[in-house]
């Protein structure tokens, strides 16, 4: 028998503090800089990173996005779900489920909910 106690033999990894957000390894390409600045007025910076990642990379699974952006799968799922609820991301109905960003003009239209056309100026 080992001299280790039960708690030492079976350690459970500690979850991150819910107030601490991951630092993404994904860097926004320069061509999306203006779009990113405008999106930051309405969205969380991590949601913006996911949206731009999907804009640049077409349809992706959650695990692929998590690997590219450097978040854990669960946090990525929550961010994508929030974007889906806002209407900025769509999902396929096939297995595996893949997610796609709506076009930029449509995203700004959804976020503005007004008849202003400020979104055309940045394109």
C-alpha positions in Angstrom: 0.0 0.0 0.0 1.2 3.5 -0.8 1.9 6.1 1.9 -0.1 8.7 0.0 -3.5 9.6 1.3 -6.6 9.3 -0.8 -6.8 13.0 -1.5 -3.2 12.9 -2.9 -3.9 9.9 -5.1 -7.0 11.4 -6.7 -6.6 15.0 -7.4 -9.2 16.9 -9.3 -7.9 19.7 -11.5 -9.0 23.1 -10.3 -11.2 25.1 -12.6 -10.2 28.6 -13.5 -11.7 31.4 -11.4 -14.8 32.5 -13.2 -13.7 36.1 -13.0 -10.4 35.4 -14.8 -10.8 35.4 -18.6 -8.4 33.6 -20.9 -5.9 35.6 -22.9 -6.4 34.6 -26.6 -3.5 33.5 -28.7 -5.5 34.5 -31.8 -4.3 37.9 -33.3 -6.8 39.8 -35.4 -5.5 40.2 -38.9 -4.9 43.8 -40.0 -7.7 43.7 -42.6 -10.2 43.3 -39.8 -8.9 46.1 -37.5 -11.6 48.6 -38.4 -14.3 46.0 -38.1 -12.9 44.9 -34.7 -12.9 48.4 -33.4 -16.6 48.9 -34.3 -17.6 45.5 -32.9 -15.9 46.3 -29.6 -18.5 49.1 -29.1 -21.2 46.4 -28.9 -19.6 43.1 -28.0 -17.2 41.6 -25.5 -13.6 41.4 -26.8 -13.6 37.6 -26.7 -16.8 37.5 -28.7 -15.2 39.8 -31.2 -12.2 37.4 -31.5 -14.5 34.4 -32.1 -16.6 36.3 -34.7 -13.5 37.4 -36.6 -12.0 34.0 -36.4 -15.1 32.6 -38.0 -15.2 35.4 -40.7 -11.6 34.5 -41.7 -11.9 30.7 -41.5 -15.4 29.7 -42.7 -17.3 27.0 -40.9 -15.6 25.6 -37.8 -16.3 23.1 -35.0 -16.1 24.3 -31.4 -12.9 22.3 -30.8 -11.2 23.7 -33.8 -12.1 27.3 -32.7 -10.9 26.5 -29.2 -7.5 25.3 -30.5 -7.1 28.3 -32.9 -8.0 30.9 -30.3 -6.4 29.3 -27.3 -9.5 29.0 -25.1 -10.8 25.8 -23.5 -13.7 24.1 -25.3 -16.3 25.1 -22.7 -15.5 28.8 -22.7 -15.5 28.8 -26.5 -18.9 27.1 -26.6 -20.3 29.7 -24.3 -18.9 32.6 -26.4 -20.3 31.0 -29.6 -23.6 30.4 -28.0 -23.8 34.1 -27.0 -23.0 35.1 -30.6 -25.7 32.7 -31.8 -28.2 34.3 -29.5 -27.3 37.7 -30.9 -27.8 36.4 -34.5 -24.1 36.9 -35.5 -23.3 33.2 -35.8 -25.2 30.3 -37.4 -24.9 26.6 -37.0 -25.2 23.6 -39.3 -27.7 20.9 -38.5 -25.3 18.1 -39.4 -23.0 16.2 -37.3 -20.4 17.5 -36.4 -22.0 20.9 -35.8 -20.1 23.7 -37.5 -20.5 27.4 -36.9 -20.3 30.2 -39.4 -20.3 34.0 -39.0 -22.9 36.0 -40.7 -21.6 38.6 -43.2 -20.2 41.8 -41.7 -22.9 44.1 -43.1 -25.6 41.9 -41.7 -23.8 41.7 -38.3 -23.6 45.5 -38.0 -27.3 45.8 -39.1 -28.2 43.3 -36.3 -26.1 45.1 -33.7 -27.3 48.6 -34.6 -31.0 47.8 -34.9 -31.4 51.2 -36.5 -31.6 52.5 -40.1 -28.2 54.2 -39.8 -25.7 53.0 -42.4 -22.5 53.5 -40.3 -21.5 49.9 -41.0 -21.0 50.6 -44.7 -18.4 53.3 -44.0 -15.9 50.9 -42.5 -16.0 48.5 -45.4 
